């Protein structure tokens, strides 16, 4: 009986997380591009008080074929850390198949959690050729550097012509979508405390 109740509780929590899944998209209207090994950087502010579990990314990449990306974060902001590798922590990696220019290419990344707060994020195109957009200050429809919803706020951004080294191109808008679910802590009666960010 207890095991049945546990299974039901876990399934209910999984259904709740699924129902609350969300996403935020910048733009796929690229007018500029980089090369393999480049970085796109931007700031992410997590508004949702539960934090967010990042589950997948869609990217704009000229590759029609295999893409590999790594995701790095740094506390508070990317600004001033563009070529300081020691300031960054790799939090995820993922692969996908490029759909070509202007089309979202889904990347199945290893999930990672961002608690409420502000972070610098760097997307490293290990295999692939990033497409992005020259920045125009402000939010859509007149600007393209600020995107937000009730859960997350994005402030774009720069491109770096190498792995935390090379020329810095500013402002540049990462083309992509961030998919997420709330990062909840589940405590089920009789099973002990859950692990933060897990069910």
Backbone as a printed PyTorch tensor [residue, N CA C, xyz], in Angstrom:
tensor([[[  0.8250,  -1.2000,   0.0000],
         [  0.0000,   0.0000,   0.0000],
         [  0.8670,   1.2610,   0.0000]],

        [[  1.9000,   1.2440,   0.8720],
         [  2.7760,   2.4130,   0.9430],
         [  3.4880,   2.6260,  -0.3810]],

        [[  3.9410,   1.5170,  -1.0190],
         [  4.6380,   1.6340,  -2.2970],
         [  3.7190,   2.2050,  -3.3750]],

        [[  2.4670,   1.7600,  -3.3730],
         [  1.5030,   2.2810,  -4.3500],
         [  1.3030,   3.7750,  -4.1600]],

        [[  1.1790,   4.1930,  -2.8920],
         [  1.0010,   5.6230,  -2.6030],
         [  2.2120,   6.4240,  -3.0530]],

        [[  3.4070,   5.8360,  -2.8650],
         [  4.6310,   6.5140,  -3.2750],
         [  4.6600,   6.6970,  -4.7900]],

        [[  4.3200,   5.6430,  -5.5240],
         [  4.3120,   5.7250,  -6.9820],
         [  3.3220,   6.7740,  -7.4550]],

        [[  2.1430,   6.7930,  -6.8580],
         [  1.1260,   7.7840,  -7.2260],
         [  1.6320,   9.1910,  -6.9690]],

        [[  2.2870,   9.3850,  -5.8090],
         [  2.7960,  10.7200,  -5.4640],
         [  3.8610,  11.1680,  -6.4510]],

        [[  4.7600,  10.2340,  -6.8240],
         [  5.8170,  10.5830,  -7.7750],
         [  5.2230,  10.9290,  -9.1270]],

        [[  4.2700,  10.1430,  -9.5940],
         [  3.6260,  10.4220, -10.8720],
         [  2.8920,  11.7550, -10.8410]],

        [[  2.2640,  12.0680,  -9.7140],
         [  1.5580,  13.3450,  -9.5960],
         [  2.5310,  14.5100,  -9.6750]],

        [[  3.6730,  14.3710,  -8.9920],
         [  4.6770,  15.4320,  -9.0390],
         [  5.2480,  15.5820, -10.4370]],

        [[  5.4920,  14.4590, -11.1150],
         [  6.0040,  14.5170, -12.4800],
         [  5.0090,  15.1950, -13.4010]],

        [[  3.7400,  14.9070, -13.2120],
         [  2.7000,  15.5470, -14.0190],
         [  2.6230,  17.0300, -13.7530]],

        [[  2.8110,  17.4340, -12.4870],
         [  2.7880,  18.8570, -12.1320],
         [  3.9320,  19.5880, -12.8040]],

        [[  5.1460,  18.9870, -12.7540],
         [  6.2990,  19.6250, -13.3910],
         [  6.0770,  19.7620, -14.8850]],

        [[  5.5160,  18.7060, -15.4940],
         [  5.2620,  18.7590, -16.9280],
         [  4.2670,  19.8550, -17.2660]],

        [[  3.2170,  19.9720, -16.4320],
         [  2.1840,  20.9760, -16.6970],
         [  2.7260,  22.3850, -16.5770]],

        [[  3.7850,  22.5590, -15.7750],
         [  4.3310,  23.8880, -15.5500],
         [  5.5520,  24.1730, -16.4270]],

        [[  5.8370,  23.3100, -17.3750],
         [  6.9960,  23.5390, -18.2200],
         [  6.8040,  24.8220, -19.0200]],

        [[  7.9120,  25.4580, -19.3210],
         [  7.8470,  26.7230, -20.0440],
         [  9.0420,  26.8870, -20.9570]],

        [[  9.0540,  28.0050, -21.6500],
         [ 10.1810,  28.2960, -22.5330],
         [ 10.2360,  29.7980, -22.7810]],

        [[ 11.3900,  30.2490, -23.2480],
         [ 11.5520,  31.6300, -23.6820],
         [ 12.4270,  31.6260, -24.9330]],

        [[ 12.0000,  32.3770, -25.9400],
         [ 12.7030,  32.4420, -27.2200],
         [ 13.1690,  33.8640, -27.4690]],

        [[ 14.3840,  33.9950, -27.9740],
         [ 14.8680,  35.3220, -28.3700],
         [ 14.4000,  35.5780, -29.8030]],

        [[ 15.2370,  35.2700, -30.7780],
         [ 14.8810,  35.4440, -32.1810],
         [ 15.6700,  34.4400, -33.0020]],

        [[ 15.1510,  34.1050, -34.1690],
         [ 15.8880,  33.2840, -35.1260],
         [ 16.1210,  34.0660, -36.4170]],

        [[ 15.9580,  35.3920, -36.3300],
         [ 16.1780,  36.2710, -37.4870],
         [ 17.6400,  36.6930, -37.5200]],

        [[ 18.5080,  35.7430, -37.7910],
         [ 19.9460,  36.0230, -37.7710],
         [ 20.3650,  36.9370, -38.9160]],

        [[ 21.3540,  37.7950, -38.6250],
         [ 21.9800,  38.5960, -39.6810],
         [ 23.4990,  38.6230, -39.5220]],

        [[ 23.9980,  37.6680, -38.7250],
         [ 25.4380,  37.5760, -38.5010],
         [ 25.7460,  36.1440, -38.0780]],

        [[ 27.0340,  35.8090, -38.0410],
         [ 27.3790,  34.4260, -37.7230],
         [ 28.7810,  34.3370, -37.1550]],

        [[ 29.0440,  33.2090, -36.5140],
         [ 30.3660,  32.9100, -35.9970],
         [ 30.8720,  31.6120, -36.5710]],

        [[ 31.8980,  31.0720, -35.9470],
         [ 32.5200,  29.8430, -36.4200],
         [ 32.5460,  28.8170, -35.3010]],

        [[ 32.8820,  27.5950, -35.6710],
         [ 32.9980,  26.5450, -34.6680],
         [ 34.0010,  26.9610, -33.5950]],

        [[ 33.6350,  26.7080, -32.3430],
         [ 34.4870,  27.0730, -31.2180],
         [ 34.1540,  28.4140, -30.5920]],

        [[ 33.2440,  29.1780, -31.2280],
         [ 32.8680,  30.4800, -30.6910],
         [ 31.9220,  30.3330, -29.5040]],

        [[ 31.7420,  31.4530, -28.8030],
         [ 30.8280,  31.5440, -27.6680],
         [ 29.7770,  32.6270, -27.9170]],

        [[ 28.5550,  32.3800, -27.4570],
         [ 27.5440,  33.4280, -27.2830],
         [ 27.3380,  33.6110, -25.7890]],

        [[ 27.3070,  34.8750, -25.3240],
         [ 27.1470,  35.1620, -23.8970],
         [ 25.9760,  36.0970, -23.6670]],

        [[ 25.3090,  35.9000, -22.5270],
         [ 24.2020,  36.7680, -22.1300],
         [ 23.9320,  36.5590, -20.6450]],

        [[ 23.0950,  37.4230, -20.0780],
         [ 22.7150,  37.3120, -18.6690],
         [ 21.3130,  36.7310, -18.5380]],

        [[ 21.1520,  35.8850, -17.5310],
         [ 19.8720,  35.2600, -17.2150],
         [ 19.5110,  35.5970, -15.7740]],

        [[ 18.3400,  36.1630, -15.5880],
         [ 17.8040,  36.3850, -14.2440],
         [ 16.6450,  35.4300, -14.0290]],

        [[ 16.7650,  34.5500, -13.0340],
         [ 15.6960,  33.6140, -12.7030],
         [ 14.7520,  34.2980, -11.7130]],

        [[ 13.5000,  34.4730, -12.1430],
         [ 12.4930,  35.1570, -11.3430],
         [ 11.6680,  34.1730, -10.5290]],

        [[ 11.3710,  33.0170, -11.1040],
         [ 10.5480,  32.0160, -10.4280],
         [ 11.1600,  31.6610,  -9.0770]],

        [[ 10.4230,  31.8140,  -7.9620],
         [ 11.0040,  31.5810,  -6.6360],
         [ 11.4040,  30.1370,  -6.3860]],

        [[ 10.9200,  29.1980,  -7.1930],
         [ 11.3170,  27.8000,  -7.0730],
         [ 12.6350,  27.5100,  -7.7650]],

        [[ 13.1560,  28.4810,  -8.5450],
         [ 14.2860,  28.2060,  -9.4010],
         [ 13.8150,  27.4820, -10.6520]],

        [[ 14.7080,  27.2730, -11.5990],
         [ 14.3520,  26.6270, -12.8570],
         [ 15.3290,  25.5120, -13.1840]],

        [[ 14.7740,  24.3960, -13.6330],
         [ 15.5780,  23.3080, -14.1790],
         [ 15.5890,  23.4670, -15.6950]],

        [[ 16.7550,  23.7450, -16.2640],
         [ 16.8870,  23.9190, -17.7100],
         [ 17.0030,  22.5280, -18.3290]],

        [[ 16.1000,  22.2180, -19.2660],
         [ 16.0030,  20.8520, -19.7830],
         [ 16.4880,  20.6990, -21.2200]],

        [[ 16.3080,  21.7190, -22.0440],
         [ 16.6790,  21.6370, -23.4600],
         [ 16.9520,  23.0380, -23.9820]],

        [[ 17.6980,  23.0990, -25.0740],
         [ 17.9220,  24.3500, -25.7830],
         [ 17.6290,  24.1400, -27.2630]],

        [[ 17.1100,  25.1660, -27.9120],
         [ 17.0800,  25.2180, -29.3710],
         [ 18.0650,  26.2940, -29.7930]],

        [[ 18.8550,  26.0200, -30.8160],
         [ 19.8400,  26.9930, -31.2810],
         [ 19.6410,  27.2640, -32.7710]],

        [[ 20.2030,  28.3690, -33.2180],
         [ 20.2320,  28.7070, -34.6380],
         [ 21.6480,  28.4340, -35.1190]],

        [[ 21.7920,  27.4740, -36.0170],
         [ 23.1130,  27.0140, -36.4360],
         [ 23.0620,  26.7090, -37.9240]],

        [[ 24.0820,  27.1140, -38.6430],
         [ 24.1040,  26.8780, -40.0850],
         [ 24.4080,  25.4320, -40.4430]],

        [[ 24.7810,  24.6310, -39.4370],
         [ 25.1200,  23.2300, -39.6620],
         [ 23.8760,  22.4100, -39.9940]],

        [[ 23.9850,  21.5680, -41.0040],
         [ 22.9740,  20.5330, -41.2450],
         [ 23.6830,  19.2190, -40.9510]],

        [[ 23.5400,  18.7750, -39.7270],
         [ 24.2960,  17.6220, -39.2490],
         [ 24.4780,  17.7380, -37.7540]],

        [[ 25.4380,  17.0140, -37.2110],
         [ 25.6360,  16.9330, -35.7690],
         [ 26.1110,  18.2620, -35.1730]],

        [[ 25.5160,  18.6410, -34.0320],
         [ 25.9070,  19.8240, -33.2560],
         [ 26.2030,  19.3720, -31.8310]],

        [[ 27.2630,  19.9080, -31.2550],
         [ 27.5670,  19.7000, -29.8350],
         [ 27.8010,  21.0570, -29.1910]],

        [[ 27.1260,  21.3040, -28.0700],
         [ 27.3320,  22.5440, -27.3330],
         [ 27.6330,  22.2420, -25.8740]],

        [[ 28.3820,  23.1250, -25.2500],
         [ 28.5880,  23.1220, -23.8100],
         [ 27.9970,  24.4090, -23.2490]],

        [[ 27.4940,  24.3180, -22.0170],
         [ 26.9000,  25.4780, -21.3490],
         [ 27.7100,  25.7930, -20.0940]],

        [[ 28.0870,  27.0620, -19.9550],
         [ 28.8460,  27.5390, -18.8060],
         [ 28.0600,  28.6400, -18.1100]],

        [[ 28.2320,  28.7460, -16.8010],
         [ 27.6220,  29.8400, -16.0510],
         [ 28.6610,  30.5040, -15.1580]],

        [[ 28.3470,  31.7370, -14.7700],
         [ 29.1690,  32.5000, -13.8370],
         [ 28.2360,  33.3500, -12.9830]],

        [[ 28.5590,  33.6140, -11.7310],
         [ 27.6580,  34.4010, -10.8870],
         [ 27.4820,  35.8310, -11.3940]],

        [[ 26.3040,  36.3390, -11.2580],
         [ 25.8600,  37.7320, -11.4300],
         [ 25.8190,  38.2350, -12.8740]],

        [[ 26.8950,  38.1120, -13.6380],
         [ 26.9020,  38.6410, -15.0050],
         [ 28.1030,  38.1100, -15.7750]],

        [[ 27.9650,  38.0810, -17.0970],
         [ 29.0970,  37.7310, -17.9600],
         [ 30.0190,  38.9270, -18.1930]],

        [[ 29.5110,  40.1330, -17.9670],
         [ 30.2280,  41.3530, -18.3190],
         [ 31.5280,  41.4440, -17.5210]],

        [[ 32.6260,  41.6500, -18.2170],
         [ 33.9350,  41.7240, -17.5990],
         [ 34.6340,  40.3860, -17.4680]],

        [[ 33.9210,  39.2980, -17.8320],
         [ 34.4930,  37.9460, -17.6980],
         [ 34.6040,  37.2420, -19.0580]],

        [[ 34.4610,  38.0020, -20.1230],
         [ 34.3770,  37.4040, -21.4510],
         [ 35.5950,  36.5530, -21.8110]],

        [[ 36.7650,  36.9400, -21.3550],
         [ 37.9830,  36.1980, -21.6870],
         [ 38.6950,  35.7160, -20.4230]],

        [[ 37.9140,  35.4290, -19.3870],
         [ 38.4500,  34.9190, -18.1210],
         [ 37.8510,  33.5380, -17.8720]],

        [[ 38.4750,  32.5070, -18.4140],
         [ 37.9250,  31.1530, -18.3310],
         [ 37.7340,  30.6860, -16.8900]],

        [[ 38.6220,  31.1170, -15.9930],
         [ 38.5550,  30.6650, -14.6000],
         [ 37.2910,  31.1320, -13.8890]],

        [[ 36.6140,  32.1370, -14.4390],
         [ 35.3960,  32.6560, -13.8040],
         [ 34.1620,  31.8190, -14.1180]],

        [[ 34.3020,  30.8440, -15.0040],
         [ 33.1530,  30.0960, -15.5140],
         [ 33.1760,  28.6500, -15.0650]],

        [[ 31.9600,  28.0780, -14.9230],
         [ 31.7900,  26.6740, -14.5690],
         [ 30.9400,  25.9830, -15.6280]],

        [[ 31.4510,  24.8730, -16.1400],
         [ 30.6530,  24.0980, -17.1030],
         [ 29.5450,  23.3750, -16.3570]],

        [[ 28.2880,  23.6080, -16.7800],
         [ 27.1340,  23.0270, -16.0890],
         [ 26.3860,  22.0160, -16.9410]],

        [[ 26.6450,  21.9740, -18.2420],
         [ 25.8950,  21.0600, -19.0970],
         [ 26.5910,  20.8860, -20.4390]],

        [[ 26.2430,  19.8100, -21.0950],
         [ 26.6600,  19.5700, -22.4730],
         [ 25.5160,  18.8640, -23.1860]],

        [[ 25.4800,  18.9730, -24.5070],
         [ 24.3900,  18.3350, -25.2250],
         [ 24.6630,  18.2380, -26.7030]],

        [[ 23.8860,  17.3860, -27.3610],
         [ 24.0370,  17.1780, -28.7940],
         [ 22.6760,  17.2370, -29.4780]],

        [[ 22.7180,  17.4940, -30.7600],
         [ 21.5080,  17.5210, -31.5670],
         [ 21.8710,  17.5190, -33.0340]],

        [[ 20.8520,  17.6150, -33.8650],
         [ 21.0410,  17.6380, -35.3100],
         [ 20.6310,  18.9850, -35.8540]],

        [[ 21.5510,  19.6530, -36.5210],
         [ 21.2740,  20.9740, -37.0650],
         [ 20.2420,  20.9270, -38.1710]],

        [[ 19.3050,  21.8790, -38.1370],
         [ 18.2380,  21.9710, -39.1350],
         [ 18.5370,  23.0160, -40.2070]],

        [[ 19.6360,  23.7680, -40.0260],
         [ 19.9870,  24.7720, -41.0110],
         [ 19.5800,  26.1680, -40.5950]],

        [[ 19.9540,  27.1440, -41.3920],
         [ 19.8070,  28.5640, -41.0810],
         [ 18.3700,  28.9720, -40.8010]],

        [[ 18.1810,  29.6580, -39.6680],
         [ 16.8960,  30.2360, -39.3260],
         [ 15.8720,  29.2690, -38.7780]],

        [[ 16.2610,  28.0020, -38.5930],
         [ 15.3400,  26.9720, -38.1050],
         [ 15.8240,  26.4900, -36.7350]],

        [[ 14.9570,  26.4370, -35.7110],
         [ 15.3890,  25.9410, -34.3990],
         [ 15.9430,  24.5210, -34.4860]],

        [[ 17.1500,  24.3380, -33.9730],
         [ 17.7780,  23.0190, -33.9060],
         [ 17.7530,  22.5580, -32.4510]],

        [[ 16.9390,  21.5460, -32.1180],
         [ 16.8310,  21.0950, -30.7230],
         [ 18.1160,  20.4250, -30.2400]],

        [[ 18.5620,  20.8310, -29.0630],
         [ 19.7480,  20.2460, -28.4450],
         [ 19.3280,  19.6030, -27.1250]],

        [[ 19.5650,  18.3170, -27.0050],
         [ 19.2450,  17.5830, -25.7790],
         [ 20.4140,  17.7300, -24.8160]],

        [[ 20.2770,  18.6470, -23.8840],
         [ 21.3550,  18.9070, -22.9300],
         [ 21.0960,  18.1640, -21.6220]],

        [[ 22.1540,  17.9700, -20.8500],
         [ 22.0060,  17.4670, -19.4940],
         [ 21.3470,  18.5490, -18.6460]],

        [[ 20.2750,  18.1810, -17.9450],
         [ 19.5480,  19.1630, -17.1350],
         [ 20.4650,  19.8230, -16.1140]],

        [[ 20.2270,  21.1050, -15.8620],
         [ 20.9030,  21.7870, -14.7650],
         [ 19.9490,  22.7980, -14.1540]],

        [[ 20.1990,  23.1440, -12.9060],
         [ 19.2970,  24.0000, -12.1350],
         [ 19.9230,  25.3670, -11.9180]],

        [[ 19.1140,  26.4030, -12.1330],
         [ 19.4700,  27.7650, -11.7610],
         [ 18.5140,  28.2230, -10.6700]],

        [[ 19.0430,  28.4950,  -9.5040],
         [ 18.2250,  29.0150,  -8.4070],
         [ 17.8920,  30.4870,  -8.6690]],

        [[ 16.9160,  31.0620,  -7.9550],
         [ 16.6060,  32.4850,  -8.1650],
         [ 17.8660,  33.3450,  -8.0360]],

        [[ 18.0250,  34.2580,  -8.9700],
         [ 19.2090,  35.1070,  -8.9940],
         [ 19.6180,  35.3860, -10.4230]],

        [[ 20.7710,  36.0300, -10.5840],
         [ 21.2500,  36.4250, -11.9070],
         [ 22.5820,  35.7440, -12.2100]],

        [[ 22.7050,  35.2840, -13.4530],
         [ 23.8690,  34.5210, -13.8870],
         [ 24.3110,  34.9970, -15.2650]],

        [[ 25.6050,  34.9220, -15.5150],
         [ 26.0920,  34.9850, -16.8710],
         [ 26.0490,  33.5880, -17.4570]],

        [[ 25.6580,  33.4930, -18.7320],
         [ 25.5930,  32.2020, -19.4150],
         [ 26.4200,  32.2930, -20.6940]],

        [[ 27.1770,  31.2530, -20.9730],
         [ 27.9570,  31.1640, -22.2090],
         [ 27.6240,  29.8570, -22.9010]],

        [[ 27.2550,  29.9430, -24.1690],
         [ 27.0060,  28.7720, -24.9970],
         [ 28.2230,  28.5830, -25.9000]],

        [[ 28.8970,  27.4520, -25.7380],
         [ 30.1000,  27.1510, -26.5150],
         [ 29.7440,  26.1660, -27.6200]],

        [[ 29.9570,  26.5720, -28.8570],
         [ 29.6610,  25.7160, -30.0120],
         [ 30.8770,  24.8350, -30.2870]],

        [[ 30.9180,  23.6890, -29.6220],
         [ 32.0310,  22.7560, -29.7520],
         [ 32.0640,  22.1930, -31.1700]],

        [[ 30.9020,  21.7760, -31.6550],
         [ 30.7220,  21.3560, -33.0480],
         [ 29.5060,  22.0940, -33.5780]],

        [[ 29.7070,  22.9520, -34.5550],
         [ 28.6140,  23.7450, -35.1010],
         [ 29.0730,  25.1590, -35.4030]],

        [[ 28.2110,  25.8980, -36.0860],
         [ 28.5320,  27.2650, -36.4780],
         [ 27.3690,  28.1640, -36.0700]],

        [[ 27.5270,  28.9360, -34.9850],
         [ 26.4090,  29.7150, -34.4560],
         [ 25.9670,  30.8460, -35.3860]],

        [[ 24.6690,  31.0260, -35.4460],
         [ 24.0630,  32.1680, -36.1240],
         [ 23.4360,  33.0550, -35.0510]],

        [[ 23.5960,  34.3670, -35.1860],
         [ 23.0700,  35.2820, -34.1900],
         [ 22.6880,  36.5870, -34.8700]],

        [[ 22.2480,  37.5700, -34.0670],
         [ 21.7010,  38.8140, -34.6010],
         [ 22.4330,  39.9950, -33.9830]],

        [[ 22.7220,  41.0070, -34.7790],
         [ 23.3040,  42.2330, -34.2390],
         [ 22.3200,  42.8900, -33.2720]],

        [[ 22.8450,  43.4000, -32.1760],
         [ 21.9830,  43.9220, -31.1280],
         [ 21.4330,  45.3050, -31.4130]],

        [[ 20.1820,  45.4940, -30.9740],
         [ 19.5260,  46.8000, -30.9700],
         [ 18.9590,  46.9780, -29.5720]],

        [[ 19.3490,  48.0150, -28.8640],
         [ 18.9680,  48.1900, -27.4730],
         [ 17.4630,  48.1570, -27.2940]],

        [[ 17.0290,  47.5030, -26.2250],
         [ 15.6130,  47.4760, -25.8770],
         [ 14.9680,  46.1290, -26.1030]],

        [[ 13.6550,  46.1040, -25.8610],
         [ 12.8550,  44.8950, -26.0030],
         [ 12.1160,  44.9140, -27.3360]],

        [[ 11.6870,  43.7240, -27.8290],
         [ 10.8480,  43.7170, -29.0240],
         [  9.5800,  44.5360, -28.7770]],

        [[  9.0040,  45.1580, -29.8050],
         [  9.3010,  44.9900, -31.2170],
         [ 10.3810,  45.9400, -31.7550]],

        [[ 10.7950,  46.9570, -30.9890],
         [ 11.7730,  47.9080, -31.5260],
         [ 13.2080,  47.4960, -31.2320]],

        [[ 13.4460,  46.8070, -30.1210],
         [ 14.7730,  46.3270, -29.7580],
         [ 14.8020,  44.8140, -29.7560]],

        [[ 16.0070,  44.2510, -29.5430],
         [ 16.1150,  42.7860, -29.5510],
         [ 17.0650,  42.2510, -28.4820]],

        [[ 17.3530,  43.0470, -27.4620],
         [ 18.3300,  42.6170, -26.4660],
         [ 17.7220,  42.2440, -25.1170]],

        [[ 16.4000,  42.3470, -24.9800],
         [ 15.7660,  42.0680, -23.6880],
         [ 14.5000,  41.2580, -23.9050]],

        [[ 14.4740,  40.0340, -23.3380],
         [ 13.3230,  39.1370, -23.4310],
         [ 12.9930,  38.6450, -22.0310]],

        [[ 11.7120,  38.5580, -21.6990],
         [ 11.3550,  38.1290, -20.3500],
         [  9.9400,  37.5730, -20.3160]],

        [[  9.6820,  36.7770, -19.2790],
         [  8.3300,  36.3370, -18.9390],
         [  8.2440,  36.2580, -17.4210]],

        [[  7.2320,  35.5880, -16.8970],
         [  7.0350,  35.5630, -15.4450],
         [  8.1080,  34.7580, -14.7190]],

        [[  8.8510,  33.9030, -15.4350],
         [  9.8310,  33.0200, -14.8160],
         [ 11.2750,  33.4600, -14.9930]],

        [[ 11.5680,  34.1400, -16.1030],
         [ 12.9630,  34.3240, -16.5030],
         [ 13.1190,  35.6090, -17.3050]],

        [[ 14.2730,  36.2280, -17.1690],
         [ 14.5760,  37.4950, -17.8400],
         [ 15.9470,  37.3570, -18.4990]],

        [[ 16.0060,  37.6130, -19.8090],
         [ 17.2620,  37.5120, -20.5550],
         [ 17.7290,  38.8850, -20.9970]],

        [[ 18.9930,  39.1810, -20.7540],
         [ 19.6040,  40.4160, -21.2310],
         [ 20.7800,  40.0230, -22.1130]],

        [[ 20.6390,  40.2320, -23.4210],
         [ 21.6430,  39.8690, -24.4100],
         [ 22.6080,  41.0410, -24.5980]],

        [[ 23.7970,  40.8610, -25.1570],
         [ 24.6200,  39.7320, -25.1830],
         [ 25.8290,  40.0670, -26.0530]],

        [[ 26.7900,  39.1690, -26.1150],
         [ 28.0090,  39.3100, -26.9250],
         [ 28.3580,  37.9790, -27.5680]],

        [[ 29.2110,  38.0240, -28.5660],
         [ 29.8250,  36.8360, -29.1450],
         [ 31.3360,  36.9630, -28.9950]],

        [[ 31.9720,  35.8200, -28.7430],
         [ 33.4090,  35.7910, -28.5120],
         [ 34.0310,  34.8580, -29.5540]],

        [[ 35.0660,  35.3250, -30.2360],
         [ 35.6570,  34.5770, -31.3380],
         [ 36.6230,  33.5040, -30.9210]],

        [[ 36.2660,  32.7410, -29.8890],
         [ 37.1020,  31.6510, -29.4080],
         [ 36.5970,  31.2000, -28.0550]],

        [[ 37.2890,  30.2300, -27.4640],
         [ 36.8850,  29.6700, -26.1790],
         [ 37.4420,  30.5320, -25.0490]],

        [[ 36.6610,  31.5330, -24.6430],
         [ 37.0650,  32.5290, -23.6470],
         [ 38.3550,  33.2270, -24.0610]],

        [[ 38.4850,  33.4320, -25.3480],
         [ 39.6240,  34.1580, -25.8880],
         [ 39.2440,  34.6960, -27.2570]],

        [[ 39.9850,  35.6890, -27.7200],
         [ 39.7400,  36.2130, -29.0550],
         [ 38.9330,  37.4940, -29.0480]],

        [[ 38.5000,  37.8880, -30.2370],
         [ 37.7660,  39.1490, -30.4030],
         [ 36.3950,  39.0820, -29.7410]],

        [[ 35.9480,  40.2340, -29.2060],
         [ 34.6330,  40.3520, -28.5790],
         [ 33.7570,  41.1960, -29.4800]],

        [[ 32.6060,  40.6520, -29.8510],
         [ 31.6690,  41.3360, -30.7360],
         [ 30.4400,  41.7370, -29.9290]],

        [[ 30.1390,  43.0430, -29.9350],
         [ 29.1430,  43.5900, -29.0170],
         [ 28.3770,  44.7400, -29.6790]],

        [[ 27.0470,  44.7780, -29.5500],
         [ 26.1840,  43.7600, -28.9310],
         [ 25.7610,  42.7050, -29.9440]],

        [[ 25.5550,  41.4920, -29.4420],
         [ 25.1020,  40.3830, -30.2660],
         [ 24.0040,  39.6280, -29.5040]],

        [[ 23.0260,  39.1690, -30.2370],
         [ 21.8660,  38.5140, -29.6340],
         [ 21.9000,  37.0290, -29.9740]],

        [[ 22.0620,  36.2010, -28.9400],
         [ 21.9890,  34.7550, -29.1130],
         [ 20.6380,  34.3760, -29.6960]],

        [[ 20.6300,  33.5710, -30.7270],
         [ 19.3910,  33.0610, -31.3130],
         [ 19.0740,  31.7210, -30.6760]],

        [[ 17.9460,  31.6390, -29.9810],
         [ 17.6270,  30.3520, -29.3730],
         [ 16.4180,  30.3780, -28.4760]],

        [[ 16.1120,  29.1920, -27.9630],
         [ 15.0240,  28.9800, -27.0110],
         [ 15.5590,  28.2010, -25.8210]],

        [[ 15.1820,  28.6280, -24.6320],
         [ 15.4980,  27.9110, -23.4000],
         [ 14.2160,  27.2320, -22.9210]],

        [[ 14.2620,  25.9190, -22.7480],
         [ 13.1290,  25.1490, -22.2210],
         [ 13.4100,  24.8110, -20.7590]],

        [[ 12.3810,  24.8750, -19.9210],
         [ 12.6000,  24.6840, -18.4890],
         [ 11.3470,  24.1770, -17.7900]],

        [[ 11.5450,  23.7030, -16.5560],
         [ 10.4660,  23.4030, -15.6160],
         [ 10.8780,  23.9780, -14.2660]],

        [[  9.9260,  24.2180, -13.3590],
         [ 10.3130,  24.6820, -12.0250],
         [ 11.2130,  23.6520, -11.3440]],

        [[ 12.1960,  24.1260, -10.6230],
         [ 13.0890,  23.2490,  -9.8580],
         [ 12.5090,  23.1180,  -8.4620]],

        [[ 11.7610,  22.0400,  -8.2280],
         [ 11.0540,  21.8750,  -6.9610],
         [ 11.7950,  20.8910,  -6.0810]],

        [[ 11.5750,  21.0180,  -4.7770],
         [ 12.0700,  20.0510,  -3.8070],
         [ 10.8890,  19.2340,  -3.3450]],

        [[ 10.9350,  17.9250,  -3.5720],
         [  9.8250,  17.0570,  -3.2140],
         [ 10.1140,  16.3570,  -1.9030]],

        [[  9.1860,  16.4500,  -0.9600],
         [  9.2600,  15.7030,   0.2940],
         [  8.0070,  14.8590,   0.3800]],

        [[  8.1670,  13.5470,   0.3110],
         [  7.0360,  12.6280,   0.3330],
         [  7.0030,  11.9260,   1.6790]],

        [[  5.8550,  11.9740,   2.3410],
         [  5.7140,  11.4100,   3.6670],
         [  6.1710,   9.9540,   3.6830]],

        [[  7.0170,   9.6210,   4.6550],
         [  7.4590,   8.2500,   4.8040],
         [  8.6800,   7.8940,   3.9660]],

        [[  9.1880,   8.8230,   3.1380],
         [ 10.3290,   8.5020,   2.2740],
         [ 11.5510,   9.3500,   2.5780]],

        [[ 11.4300,  10.3260,   3.4750],
         [ 12.5490,  11.1910,   3.7720],
         [ 12.5450,  12.4000,   2.8480]],

        [[ 13.4880,  13.2720,   3.0630],
         [ 13.5640,  14.5200,   2.2930],
         [ 14.0870,  14.2520,   0.9030]],

        [[ 13.5830,  15.0120,  -0.0430],
         [ 14.0650,  14.9220,  -1.4180],
         [ 15.3250,  15.7330,  -1.5990]],

        [[ 15.8760,  15.6530,  -2.7750],
         [ 17.0730,  16.4180,  -3.1280],
         [ 16.6360,  17.6800,  -3.8600]],

        [[ 17.1720,  18.8550,  -3.5060],
         [ 16.7840,  20.0810,  -4.2130],
         [ 16.8960,  19.9140,  -5.7200]],

        [[ 15.8450,  20.3580,  -6.3990],
         [ 15.8360,  20.3030,  -7.8480],
         [ 15.4550,  18.9420,  -8.3940]],

        [[ 14.9430,  18.0390,  -7.5350],
         [ 14.5660,  16.7180,  -8.0350],
         [ 13.1970,  16.3520,  -7.5200]],

        [[ 12.6200,  15.3200,  -8.1200],
         [ 11.3450,  14.7710,  -7.6340],
         [ 11.5540,  13.3530,  -7.1980]]])
